[in-house]
C-alpha cells in the first residue's frame, strides 16, 4: 500500500529492524472485513511543546465541532494496520492515530477501503485523511499517474511520519535464484495493486531481455498476494520492508517466507490530506511534531519494532 512512482534510491537492509520485528511480531495475520471503524475516545488537547498553543487550535472549526477525523485505510497490512484475532484494528498507524487524536482533542476513526481508492475517497470527502503506509511522492502530490505520467487529479499533501524501503521475499528455502529485481525476469511475482512494489515490477519487466518478462499478479490486498506465494502460485512477493519482515517472522510461525536481497526505494510514508485543506495539514504536522518531541512517537515506533524507520520531524511533502 505504498505509493506509486519509482525512486531509484537503494537503501541498506535494516537488520536491526528485522530483529526488532522478530520480537514484536507475535500477532497472527488476519484478513479484514469492509468498512470497519476503529478509534479512540476524544480527549482534551494538550499544549504543544512550544508552550504557545495546542495543535488543536489549528484544526478547522467543522472538525472541532464534530470531534472526529475520518481516516481512510486499507486495514490488511500488518504491522502497519490490521485486525488482531479479536477483530480490533491495531498497528503502527492506528496507534499513531490515537496519539494524534489526543493531541488534537478529537477521535481518529479508521474506515477500511482498498488501497487504490483512498485518494479518490479524499477527493470525494469520504475521509479527511488517508493513513495507510502510503508513500509520499511528487506524482501523488501533483495528481500524476505514475505509469502514464498524465494528470488524473488535484493531488494531495502529505505529512511525513515514517521511512521505509521495498523488499522481495520468497518461499523459505526456495529463492529461485532471486536476489535482485532483475532476477525476476522469467519468473512470477505476486504484489498488492497500486503499490511501489507493483510499479517496480512493471518497470523491471520492460527491461527484461532474451524474450523473457515478469509475470505480475496483482491483488487488492497484500495478504492475498502472500497467500498466492504461500500456495506456490508465484515465485516471489514484494512489500514495504516492515510488512515483508513481519510476514517473514509471523507467517507459518516463521516457516513460510524469507527475505532476499536488499531494500530499495527508501522513501517517506505520509498522512495524505486533500489539496486545499491547509489548516488540517498544519494541525496534523503540529500534532506529530509534538508527539516526536514529547517521546510518545518513539514509544509507538519501538512498540512495533520498527525504530529504523523513525523520523525526527514532521515534514510536509518531503517525498521525491
C-alpha positions as CSV (number, residue, x, y, z in Angstrom):
1,X,0.0,0.0,0.0
2,X,2.7,2.3,-0.7
3,X,2.6,4.8,-3.4
4,X,3.4,4.7,-6.8
5,X,6.3,6.0,-8.5
6,X,9.8,4.6,-8.9
7,X,12.5,6.3,-6.9
8,X,15.9,4.7,-7.6
9,X,17.4,5.1,-4.2
10,X,18.8,1.9,-2.8
11,X,18.6,1.5,1.0
12,X,20.7,-0.7,3.2
13,X,18.8,-3.6,4.8
14,X,17.7,-2.7,8.2
15,X,18.8,-5.8,10.0
16,X,18.2,-4.2,13.4
17,X,14.6,-3.6,12.4
18,X,14.2,-7.2,11.3
19,X,15.4,-8.4,14.7
20,X,13.1,-5.9,16.5
21,X,10.2,-7.0,14.4
22,X,11.0,-10.6,15.3
23,X,10.4,-9.6,18.9
24,X,7.4,-7.5,18.3
25,X,5.7,-9.7,15.7
26,X,3.7,-12.1,17.8
27,X,0.2,-11.5,16.5
28,X,-1.3,-13.6,13.8
29,X,-2.1,-12.2,10.3
30,X,-5.8,-11.9,9.8
31,X,-7.9,-10.8,7.0
32,X,-10.2,-7.8,7.4
33,X,-13.8,-7.0,6.6
34,X,-15.1,-3.9,4.8
35,X,-15.9,-0.6,6.3
36,X,-14.5,-1.4,9.8
37,X,-14.4,1.6,12.1
38,X,-11.9,2.0,14.9
39,X,-10.6,4.8,17.0
40,X,-10.1,6.1,20.5
41,X,-12.2,8.4,22.6
42,X,-11.8,12.1,22.2
43,X,-9.7,13.7,24.9
44,X,-8.7,17.2,25.9
45,X,-6.0,18.6,23.7
46,X,-2.6,19.1,25.2
47,X,-0.3,22.1,24.9
48,X,2.3,21.9,22.1
49,X,6.0,21.6,23.1
50,X,6.5,25.3,22.2
51,X,4.1,26.0,25.1
52,X,2.4,28.7,23.0
53,X,-0.8,26.9,21.9
54,X,-2.2,23.5,21.3
55,X,-2.1,21.8,17.8
56,X,-5.9,21.7,18.2
57,X,-6.0,25.5,17.7
58,X,-5.1,24.9,14.1
59,X,-8.0,22.5,13.4
60,X,-10.8,23.6,11.1
61,X,-13.9,24.7,13.0
62,X,-16.1,22.0,11.5
63,X,-13.8,19.2,12.6
64,X,-13.5,20.6,16.1
65,X,-17.3,20.7,16.3
66,X,-17.7,17.2,15.1
67,X,-14.9,15.8,17.3
68,X,-13.9,13.2,14.8
69,X,-11.4,12.8,11.9
70,X,-12.3,10.1,9.5
71,X,-9.3,8.2,8.2
72,X,-9.3,6.1,5.1
73,X,-7.0,3.0,5.4
74,X,-6.5,-0.4,3.9
75,X,-6.6,-2.4,7.1
76,X,-4.8,-5.5,5.9
77,X,-1.1,-4.5,6.0
78,X,0.5,-5.8,9.3
79,X,2.2,-4.4,11.2
80,X,1.2,-1.0,9.9
81,X,-2.6,-1.6,10.2
82,X,-4.5,-4.8,10.5
83,X,-7.0,-6.7,12.6
84,X,-5.9,-8.8,15.6
85,X,-7.6,-12.1,16.4
86,X,-10.4,-10.3,18.3
87,X,-11.2,-8.1,15.3
88,X,-9.7,-5.0,16.8
89,X,-7.9,-2.6,14.4
90,X,-4.3,-2.4,15.5
91,X,-0.9,-1.5,14.2
92,X,1.5,1.4,13.8
93,X,-1.0,3.7,12.1
94,X,-3.9,3.1,14.5
95,X,-1.6,3.7,17.5
96,X,-0.2,6.9,15.9
97,X,-3.8,8.0,15.0
98,X,-4.9,7.6,18.6
99,X,-1.9,9.7,19.8
100,X,-2.5,12.3,17.2
101,X,-6.2,12.5,18.2
102,X,-5.2,13.0,21.8
103,X,-3.0,16.0,20.8
104,X,-5.8,17.4,18.6
105,X,-8.7,16.7,21.0
106,X,-10.6,14.6,18.5
107,X,-11.1,10.9,17.8
108,X,-9.4,9.3,14.7
109,X,-11.9,6.9,13.2
110,X,-10.4,4.4,10.7
111,X,-12.5,3.3,7.8
112,X,-11.5,0.3,5.8
113,X,-11.1,0.6,2.0
114,X,-9.0,-0.8,-0.8
115,X,-5.7,1.0,-1.1
116,X,-6.1,2.3,-4.7
117,X,-9.4,4.0,-3.8
118,X,-8.1,6.0,-0.8
119,X,-7.0,9.1,-2.7
120,X,-10.3,9.3,-4.6
121,X,-12.0,8.9,-1.2
122,X,-10.2,12.1,-0.1
123,X,-11.4,13.9,-3.2
124,X,-15.0,12.7,-2.6
125,X,-14.7,13.8,1.1
126,X,-15.4,10.4,2.4
127,X,-12.3,10.8,4.5
128,X,-10.5,13.8,5.9
129,X,-7.2,11.9,6.0
130,X,-5.7,8.8,4.4
131,X,-3.2,6.9,6.6
132,X,-2.2,3.6,5.2
133,X,1.6,3.2,4.7
134,X,1.2,5.5,1.8
135,X,4.5,6.6,0.2
136,X,4.8,10.4,-0.3
137,X,5.8,11.0,-3.9
138,X,5.8,14.0,-6.2
139,X,3.4,12.3,-8.6
140,X,0.9,11.8,-5.8
141,X,1.4,15.4,-4.6
142,X,0.7,16.6,-8.1
143,X,-2.1,14.1,-9.1
144,X,0.0,12.4,-11.7
145,X,-0.5,8.8,-12.7
146,X,2.9,7.2,-12.1
147,X,2.7,4.9,-15.1
148,X,1.2,7.1,-17.8
149,X,2.5,10.4,-16.3
150,X,-0.8,12.0,-17.1
151,X,-2.7,14.3,-14.8
152,X,-5.5,12.4,-13.1
153,X,-6.5,14.6,-10.1
154,X,-5.7,17.5,-8.0
155,X,-3.1,15.7,-5.9
156,X,-2.7,15.6,-2.1
157,X,-0.5,17.0,0.5
158,X,1.5,14.7,2.9
159,X,2.6,14.9,6.5
160,X,5.6,12.5,6.5
161,X,5.8,10.2,9.6
162,X,8.0,7.2,8.8
163,X,10.6,6.0,6.3
164,X,10.6,2.5,4.6
165,X,12.0,0.8,1.6
166,X,10.7,-2.1,-0.5
167,X,11.7,-5.8,-0.1
168,X,11.4,-9.0,-2.1
169,X,10.6,-12.2,-0.3
170,X,10.2,-15.9,-1.5
171,X,9.1,-19.2,0.0
172,X,11.6,-20.2,2.7
173,X,14.4,-22.3,1.3
174,X,13.4,-21.8,-2.3
175,X,14.5,-18.4,-3.5
176,X,14.5,-19.5,-7.2
177,X,17.8,-17.7,-7.6
178,X,16.2,-14.3,-6.9
179,X,18.4,-11.8,-5.2
180,X,17.6,-8.6,-7.1
181,X,14.7,-7.2,-9.1
182,X,16.5,-8.1,-12.4
183,X,16.5,-11.7,-11.3
184,X,12.7,-11.7,-11.6
185,X,12.8,-11.8,-15.4
186,X,11.2,-15.1,-16.5
187,X,9.5,-15.5,-13.1
188,X,6.2,-14.7,-11.5
189,X,5.7,-12.1,-8.7
190,X,2.6,-11.5,-6.5
191,X,2.0,-7.9,-5.3
192,X,-0.7,-5.6,-4.0
193,X,-2.2,-3.5,-6.7
194,X,-1.2,0.2,-6.9
195,X,1.9,-0.1,-4.7
196,X,5.5,0.8,-5.2
197,X,6.2,-3.0,-5.5
198,X,3.6,-3.2,-8.3
199,X,5.3,-0.2,-10.1
200,X,8.7,-1.6,-9.7
201,X,7.7,-5.0,-11.1
202,X,6.1,-3.3,-14.2
203,X,9.2,-1.1,-14.7
204,X,11.6,-4.1,-14.3
205,X,9.5,-6.2,-16.8
206,X,10.2,-3.6,-19.5
207,X,14.0,-4.1,-19.0
208,X,13.9,-7.9,-19.4
209,X,15.7,-9.2,-22.5
210,X,16.0,-12.5,-24.4
211,X,12.3,-12.9,-24.8
212,X,11.7,-13.0,-21.0
213,X,9.4,-10.9,-19.0
214,X,8.0,-10.8,-15.4
215,X,4.6,-12.3,-14.9
216,X,2.8,-9.9,-12.5
217,X,-0.2,-11.0,-10.4
218,X,-1.7,-8.0,-8.5
219,X,-4.3,-8.3,-5.7
220,X,-6.5,-6.0,-3.7
221,X,-4.6,-6.7,-0.5
222,X,-1.0,-7.7,0.4
223,X,-2.4,-10.7,2.4
224,X,-3.9,-12.0,-0.8
225,X,-0.5,-11.7,-2.5
226,X,1.1,-13.6,0.4
227,X,-1.5,-16.4,0.1
228,X,-0.7,-16.8,-3.6
229,X,3.1,-17.1,-2.9
230,X,2.5,-19.4,0.0
231,X,0.4,-21.8,-2.1
232,X,3.2,-22.0,-4.8
233,X,1.3,-19.8,-7.3
234,X,4.2,-17.3,-7.6
235,X,8.0,-17.3,-7.3
236,X,8.2,-14.2,-5.2
237,X,6.3,-11.4,-3.4
238,X,7.2,-7.8,-2.6
239,X,6.0,-5.4,0.0
240,X,7.3,-2.5,2.1
241,X,10.2,-3.6,4.3
242,X,8.4,-3.5,7.6
243,X,5.5,-5.5,6.1
244,X,7.7,-8.1,4.4
245,X,9.8,-8.6,7.5
246,X,6.6,-9.0,9.6
247,X,5.3,-11.6,7.2
248,X,8.6,-13.5,7.2
249,X,8.5,-13.6,11.0
250,X,4.9,-14.5,11.6
251,X,3.5,-16.4,8.6
252,X,3.5,-20.1,9.4
253,X,5.4,-19.4,12.6
254,X,8.3,-18.1,10.5
255,X,8.5,-21.1,8.3
256,X,6.7,-19.8,5.1
257,X,8.9,-17.0,3.8
258,X,12.4,-15.5,3.7
259,X,13.7,-12.0,2.7
260,X,16.0,-11.9,-0.3
261,X,18.4,-9.1,-1.4
262,X,18.4,-5.6,0.0
263,X,15.7,-3.0,0.3
264,X,15.2,-0.5,-2.5
265,X,13.2,2.7,-3.0
266,X,13.6,4.1,0.5
267,X,11.0,6.9,0.9
268,X,8.7,8.5,3.5
269,X,5.2,7.3,4.4
270,X,2.8,10.3,4.5
271,X,-0.6,11.0,6.0
272,X,-2.5,12.3,3.0
273,X,-4.7,15.3,3.0
274,X,-6.7,16.6,0.0
275,X,-5.3,19.8,-1.6
276,X,-6.7,23.0,-0.2
277,X,-7.0,21.7,3.4
278,X,-4.0,23.6,4.6
279,X,-5.4,24.1,8.1
280,X,-5.8,20.4,8.7
281,X,-2.4,19.6,7.2
282,X,-0.7,22.1,9.5
283,X,-2.7,20.8,12.5
284,X,-1.6,17.2,11.8
285,X,2.0,18.4,11.3
286,X,2.0,20.3,14.6
287,X,0.5,17.3,16.5
288,X,3.0,14.9,15.0
289,X,5.9,17.2,15.9
290,X,4.5,17.4,19.5
291,X,4.5,13.6,19.7
292,X,8.1,13.4,18.4
293,X,9.2,16.0,21.0
294,X,7.4,14.5,23.9
295,X,8.6,11.0,23.2
296,X,5.2,9.4,22.5
297,X,6.0,8.8,18.8
298,X,9.2,7.0,19.8
299,X,7.3,4.7,22.2
300,X,4.8,3.7,19.5
301,X,7.5,3.1,16.9
302,X,9.5,1.0,19.4
303,X,6.4,-1.0,20.3
304,X,6.2,-2.3,16.8
305,X,9.9,-2.9,16.4
306,X,10.5,-0.5,13.5
307,X,12.8,2.1,15.1
308,X,15.0,2.1,11.9
309,X,12.2,3.9,10.1
310,X,11.6,6.7,12.6
311,X,11.6,10.3,11.6
312,X,12.9,13.2,13.7
313,X,10.5,15.9,12.4
314,X,7.2,16.1,10.6
315,X,7.8,17.3,7.1
316,X,5.2,18.3,4.6
317,X,5.6,16.9,1.1
318,X,9.1,15.6,1.7
319,X,8.9,12.9,-0.9
320,X,10.5,13.0,-4.3
